[in-house]
Amino acid sequence: MSKVVIRQYKSAIGQKESARETLAALGLRRPGNVVVREDSPSVRGQIRKIAHLVEVRADRRTENVDVDNDRRGAAQPVVKTKAEARTWQRRRKAGEAVPGSTS
């Protein structure tokens, strides 16, 4: 059976008691926690109940799933001096290629 990855991204503070109990039943305690569960109708029902608090994806270990990197920043070059930092910032604002970076 396939698995789903459930990540809590929003706090349960101020939510209904049933939503907090559902989070606890899934094993989620605080924002940022991630759990892997079997994909079943009961788990899907729990997810539907707390959909506004969690993010759900297919498990990458069992299926080929593209993971978007919208929250990851671009690699930053190592800057040794303040002058290099200012040059790097100026070039980045202007949209020029920055030496030593991959983007």
C-alpha positions in Angstrom: 0.0 0.0 0.0 1.2 3.5 -0.7 2.2 6.0 2.0 1.6 9.7 2.4 3.9 12.3 4.1 2.0 14.7 6.3 3.6 17.9 7.5 2.0 20.3 10.0 2.7 23.8 8.9 0.2 25.7 11.0 -0.3 25.8 14.8 -3.3 24.2 16.5 -3.7 27.1 18.9 -7.2 28.5 18.5 -8.5 25.5 16.6 -11.4 23.3 17.6 -10.7 20.5 20.1 -11.5 17.8 17.5 -8.9 19.3 15.2 -6.3 19.2 18.0 -7.2 15.6 18.8 -6.9 14.6 15.1 -3.4 16.1 15.0 -2.5 14.2 18.1 -3.9 10.9 16.7 -1.7 11.4 13.6 1.3 12.0 15.8 1.7 15.7 15.0 2.6 17.9 17.9 3.9 21.3 16.5 4.4 23.1 13.2 7.2 21.5 11.3 6.6 18.0 12.4 6.4 15.4 9.7 4.9 11.9 9.8 4.6 9.1 7.3 1.3 7.1 7.3 -0.3 4.4 5.2 -2.7 5.8 2.7 -6.1 4.5 3.9 -9.6 5.9 3.9 -9.4 6.6 7.6 -6.2 8.5 7.3 -7.7 10.4 4.3 -10.7 11.4 6.5 -8.4 12.6 9.3 -6.4 14.7 6.7 -9.6 16.1 5.3 -10.6 17.2 8.8 -7.3 19.1 9.4 -6.5 20.1 5.8 -6.1 23.7 6.7 -3.3 22.8 9.1 -1.2 20.3 7.2 0.5 19.7 3.8 0.2 16.2 2.3 2.5 14.6 -0.3 3.2 11.1 -1.6 6.1 9.3 0.0 9.2 9.9 -2.2 10.7 6.6 -1.1 8.0 4.6 -2.7 7.1 6.7 -5.7 8.8 9.2 -8.0 7.4 12.5 -6.8 8.7 15.9 -7.7 9.3 18.0 -4.6 9.1 21.7 -5.2 11.8 23.8 -3.5 9.7 27.0 -3.0 10.9 27.4 0.6 14.6 26.7 -0.1 16.7 29.7 -0.9 19.3 29.8 -3.7 22.8 28.8 -2.8 24.7 31.8 -1.5 28.4 32.4 -2.4 31.0 32.6 0.3 31.8 36.2 0.9 35.1 37.0 2.7 35.0 40.8 2.9 32.4 43.6 3.1 33.4 44.9 -0.3 32.7 41.5 -1.9 29.4 41.4 -0.1 28.4 44.8 -1.4 29.5 43.8 -4.9 27.5 40.6 -4.7 24.4 42.4 -3.5 24.6 45.1 -6.2 25.0 42.5 -8.9 22.2 40.4 -7.6 19.8 43.4 -7.6 20.9 44.3 -11.1 20.3 40.7 -12.3 23.9 40.1 -13.3 25.6 36.8 -12.9 27.5 36.5 -9.6 30.9 34.7 -9.8 30.9 31.6 -7.6 27.1 31.1 -7.6 25.1 28.5 -9.4 22.2 30.6 -10.3 
